[in-house]
Amino acid sequence: MKYIIASDFHIKYTDRPKDIAYRKDIEGFFAGLVGKIDGLILAGDFFDFWMEWDSKIIKNYANICDVFRDLKNSGCRMIFLVGNHELWVGDYLANTVGFEVYRECFSEVINNKKIFISHGHQYIKKDFRYLFLKKLLSMKFVKSLAHRLPKRLSLFVADTISTVNPNSSKSQKIATYTHETLHEKAKEISSDYDLIVFGHSHILQQEVFDKCTYINCGLWEKDRAYCLFTEDNINIVGNKLL
Ligand SMILES: [Mn+2]
């Protein structure tokens, strides 16, 4: 069974030319996988911000959802791990696109290997910005207010909140801490698994602990890398190689 595991695409819904081009590129990448893979696992933060209103979604995410539906219809198993940028994922991706949606982690034996996949943000105890946002976004009145505001206004607020300057020294400190914490976590549970994949750190990594391979797919925009997982191979590859 040929599986692809990838994370942290952080696709934005905005109409900036750069964001439109990035979305198109990713739609093309996934369209190219139709009929070629048996499983797709998205390990979190595929969307930079997700919101849904009953059965409606952000319109600039409609194309990629169509591509995912084509993948699903081609017989591909679709698994979606919710990242910290997607806390408002509701039923749409499961009911309308056909993903199996997991909020914490996904673990199963596939290709005779025991795998453990998680976005990983829940293991980062000292990321106070995330903890604050999580608390705010889990409040019922915040969610209901956001859903009653005009769409454009809620989306503008969301875009402002979710945009972080990755070069600030504070961001870099959090990035290093995140990277080290996830590496430690993987090491700690490595004796129970053959493959562990986390996202969130945005730092591309592949390491073998005894018989367990730990992979972090990095940041798609920068690395364009995913984990290719078959009966006889586990590896990070660039998207040009499939
Ligand atoms: Mn994340």
Boltz pocket constraint, residues with backbone or C-beta under 6 A from the ligand:
constraints:
  - pocket:
      binder: B
      contacts: [[A, 44], [A, 45], [A, 83], [A, 84], [A, 85], [A, 119], [A, 121], [A, 199], [A, 200], [A, 201]]
      max_distance: 6.0
